[in-house]
């Protein structure tokens, strides 16, 4: 929890937190739509645009309707400011931010998707959304596997560490479970209540498990 506490202190310092703009929500404190969480790449700031919409229509006596037009001006814009002192320890030899676009209910999972933006720069990114739907049996998927309809009312999420089921979340949970079974402890960035791994174990056992992650049979 000390990671989250330090991050919360950082974003609540001078400047009033992260500043963002979306639709007609012009450069305001976006803490109302901000959630801070720990992912497998470190601390992640998640912006929920649904909460920005709700907050924008509740201000003042006149209802503010967000403009639905999508372009470089109306899209989501963020100003993120950090100093080198804010990030004393790094897992990766890079300086910048990993950006992950995902559905509102999904976990970010930056190891599985996203793109990197370097620090001290301005970047505009054009996004296209592609929806991939896996058909139920008798159709096959991922080789000899099959898919289930997660939108069905009777669907029960089999995952224990992630509240929303996706293929990527399933693969990540399998890897987390494999690390715990192999190393008898949990990486401090992985979800769960198991005993945390000491640094010596992370240097050897975890790195070996990470190298085996490409062997699909291990995580089925």
C-alpha positions as CSV (number, residue, x, y, z in Angstrom):
1,X,0.0,0.0,0.0
2,X,3.0,2.3,0.4
3,X,3.2,2.6,-3.4
4,X,-0.3,3.8,-3.7
5,X,0.0,6.2,-0.7
6,X,3.2,7.8,-2.2
7,X,1.4,8.1,-5.6
8,X,-1.7,9.7,-4.1
9,X,0.5,12.2,-2.3
10,X,2.3,13.0,-5.6
11,X,-0.9,13.7,-7.6
12,X,-2.5,15.7,-4.8
13,X,0.5,18.0,-4.4
14,X,0.7,21.5,-5.8
15,X,-1.3,21.8,-9.0
16,X,-4.4,20.0,-7.8
17,X,-3.7,16.7,-9.4
18,X,-3.8,15.6,-13.0
19,X,-5.4,18.0,-15.5
20,X,-7.5,16.7,-18.3
21,X,-9.9,17.7,-21.1
22,X,-12.5,15.5,-22.7
23,X,-15.4,16.7,-24.9
24,X,-16.5,20.0,-23.3
25,X,-14.8,19.1,-20.0
26,X,-12.0,21.7,-20.5
27,X,-8.8,21.4,-18.5
28,X,-10.2,20.7,-15.1
29,X,-9.0,18.5,-12.2
30,X,-9.8,15.0,-13.4
31,X,-9.5,13.4,-9.9
32,X,-13.3,12.8,-10.1
33,X,-12.7,10.2,-12.8
34,X,-9.3,9.0,-11.6
35,X,-8.5,5.6,-10.1
36,X,-5.1,4.7,-8.9
37,X,-4.1,1.0,-9.0
38,X,-1.0,-1.2,-9.1
39,X,-0.3,-3.2,-12.2
40,X,2.4,-5.6,-13.3
41,X,4.3,-2.5,-14.6
42,X,3.9,-0.3,-11.6
43,X,1.4,2.4,-10.6
44,X,-1.4,3.1,-13.1
45,X,-3.7,6.1,-13.3
46,X,-7.0,5.1,-14.9
47,X,-9.3,7.8,-16.2
48,X,-13.0,6.8,-16.4
49,X,-14.6,9.2,-18.9
50,X,-18.1,8.1,-17.8
51,X,-17.4,9.8,-14.4
52,X,-16.1,13.0,-16.2
53,X,-19.4,13.1,-18.2
54,X,-21.4,12.7,-15.0
55,X,-19.4,15.4,-13.2
56,X,-19.7,17.8,-16.1
57,X,-23.5,17.6,-16.3
58,X,-23.8,18.2,-12.5
59,X,-22.0,21.5,-12.3
60,X,-24.1,24.7,-12.1
61,X,-27.7,25.3,-12.8
62,X,-27.4,24.8,-16.5
63,X,-26.8,21.2,-17.7
64,X,-23.6,20.7,-19.7
65,X,-24.0,18.2,-22.5
66,X,-20.7,16.8,-23.7
67,X,-20.1,17.3,-27.4
68,X,-20.1,13.8,-29.1
69,X,-17.8,15.0,-31.9
70,X,-14.5,13.0,-31.9
71,X,-11.4,14.7,-33.1
72,X,-8.0,15.9,-31.8
73,X,-9.6,18.8,-29.9
74,X,-12.6,16.9,-28.4
75,X,-10.7,13.7,-27.5
76,X,-9.2,12.9,-24.2
77,X,-6.2,15.1,-23.4
78,X,-3.9,14.8,-20.4
79,X,-1.1,16.8,-18.9
80,X,1.1,14.6,-16.8
81,X,4.0,16.1,-15.0
82,X,6.6,14.2,-13.0
83,X,10.2,14.7,-12.0
84,X,12.9,12.1,-11.9
85,X,12.8,12.3,-8.1
86,X,9.2,11.0,-8.2
87,X,10.3,7.7,-9.6
88,X,13.3,6.6,-7.5
89,X,13.2,2.9,-8.6
90,X,12.6,1.6,-12.1
91,X,11.8,-1.9,-13.4
92,X,12.5,-0.8,-17.0
93,X,15.3,1.2,-18.5
94,X,13.1,3.9,-20.0
95,X,11.7,7.2,-19.0
96,X,8.1,7.9,-20.1
97,X,4.6,6.5,-19.8
98,X,2.8,3.4,-21.0
99,X,-0.6,4.2,-22.3
100,X,-3.3,1.5,-22.4
101,X,-6.8,2.1,-23.9
102,X,-9.3,-0.4,-22.6
103,X,-13.0,-0.9,-21.9
104,X,-14.3,0.7,-18.7
105,X,-14.6,-2.6,-16.8
106,X,-11.3,-4.1,-17.9
107,X,-8.0,-4.1,-16.1
108,X,-5.3,-2.2,-17.9
109,X,-2.7,-5.0,-18.2
110,X,0.1,-2.9,-19.7
111,X,2.3,-5.9,-20.2
112,X,-0.2,-7.2,-22.8
113,X,-1.1,-4.1,-24.7
114,X,-0.6,-0.3,-25.0
115,X,2.1,2.0,-26.4
116,X,4.9,4.0,-24.9
117,X,5.2,7.8,-24.9
118,X,8.5,9.4,-24.0
119,X,8.8,12.0,-21.3
120,X,9.1,15.8,-22.0
121,X,7.1,15.7,-25.2
122,X,3.6,16.3,-26.7
123,X,2.0,13.4,-28.5
124,X,-1.3,13.1,-30.5
125,X,-2.6,9.6,-31.1
126,X,-5.4,8.6,-33.5
127,X,-7.3,5.5,-32.3
128,X,-9.4,3.0,-34.2
129,X,-11.5,0.5,-32.2
130,X,-11.7,-3.1,-33.5
131,X,-14.1,-5.5,-31.7
132,X,-13.1,-9.2,-31.7
133,X,-15.8,-11.7,-30.8
134,X,-15.1,-15.3,-30.3
135,X,-17.9,-17.6,-31.3
136,X,-19.1,-20.4,-29.0
137,X,-18.9,-24.1,-29.8
138,X,-18.9,-25.8,-32.3
139,X,-16.5,-23.1,-33.4
140,X,-12.9,-23.4,-32.3
141,X,-10.5,-20.7,-31.2
142,X,-6.8,-20.4,-30.3
143,X,-6.0,-23.7,-31.9
144,X,-8.1,-26.5,-30.3
145,X,-9.7,-24.2,-27.6
146,X,-13.2,-22.8,-27.5
147,X,-14.8,-19.5,-26.4
148,X,-17.7,-18.7,-24.0
149,X,-20.1,-15.8,-24.1
150,X,-19.1,-13.6,-21.2
151,X,-22.2,-11.4,-21.7
152,X,-24.6,-14.2,-20.8
153,X,-26.5,-13.6,-17.6
154,X,-25.5,-17.0,-16.2
155,X,-21.7,-16.5,-17.0
156,X,-19.6,-16.8,-13.9
157,X,-16.1,-15.3,-13.9
158,X,-13.6,-18.1,-13.1
159,X,-10.8,-15.7,-12.4
160,X,-9.9,-15.0,-8.7
161,X,-7.5,-12.1,-9.2
162,X,-9.3,-10.0,-11.8
163,X,-12.9,-9.0,-11.6
164,X,-13.6,-8.7,-15.4
165,X,-12.9,-11.7,-17.6
166,X,-10.8,-11.3,-20.8
167,X,-8.4,-13.6,-22.6
168,X,-5.5,-11.4,-21.5
169,X,-6.6,-11.3,-17.8
170,X,-6.9,-15.1,-17.9
171,X,-3.4,-15.5,-19.3
172,X,-2.0,-13.1,-16.7
173,X,-3.7,-14.8,-13.8
174,X,-2.3,-18.2,-15.0
175,X,1.2,-16.6,-15.0
176,X,0.7,-15.1,-11.5
177,X,-0.5,-18.5,-10.2
178,X,2.5,-20.2,-11.9
179,X,4.9,-17.8,-10.2
180,X,3.4,-18.5,-6.8
181,X,3.4,-22.2,-7.3
182,X,7.0,-22.2,-8.5
183,X,8.6,-19.6,-6.2
184,X,6.3,-20.1,-3.2
185,X,5.7,-16.4,-3.0
186,X,4.1,-13.5,-4.9
187,X,5.6,-10.7,-6.9
188,X,4.8,-7.4,-5.1
189,X,3.1,-6.0,-8.3
190,X,0.9,-9.0,-8.7
191,X,-2.6,-9.1,-7.1
192,X,-3.3,-11.4,-4.2
193,X,-2.7,-12.0,-0.5
194,X,0.1,-14.5,-0.7
195,X,3.5,-13.9,0.9
196,X,5.7,-11.4,-1.0
197,X,8.8,-12.6,-2.7
198,X,12.2,-11.3,-1.3
199,X,14.4,-9.6,-3.8
200,X,16.7,-12.6,-4.1
201,X,13.8,-14.8,-5.2
202,X,12.7,-12.2,-7.8
203,X,16.2,-12.1,-9.3
204,X,16.3,-15.8,-9.9
205,X,13.0,-17.7,-9.6
206,X,10.8,-15.0,-11.0
207,X,13.1,-14.2,-13.9
208,X,13.2,-17.9,-14.8
209,X,9.4,-18.1,-14.6
210,X,9.1,-15.0,-16.8
211,X,11.3,-16.7,-19.4
212,X,9.0,-19.7,-19.5
213,X,6.0,-17.5,-20.1
214,X,6.4,-17.9,-23.8
215,X,5.8,-21.7,-23.5
216,X,2.0,-21.8,-23.9
217,X,1.6,-25.3,-22.4
218,X,2.6,-24.0,-19.0
219,X,-0.3,-21.5,-18.8
220,X,-3.2,-23.6,-20.2
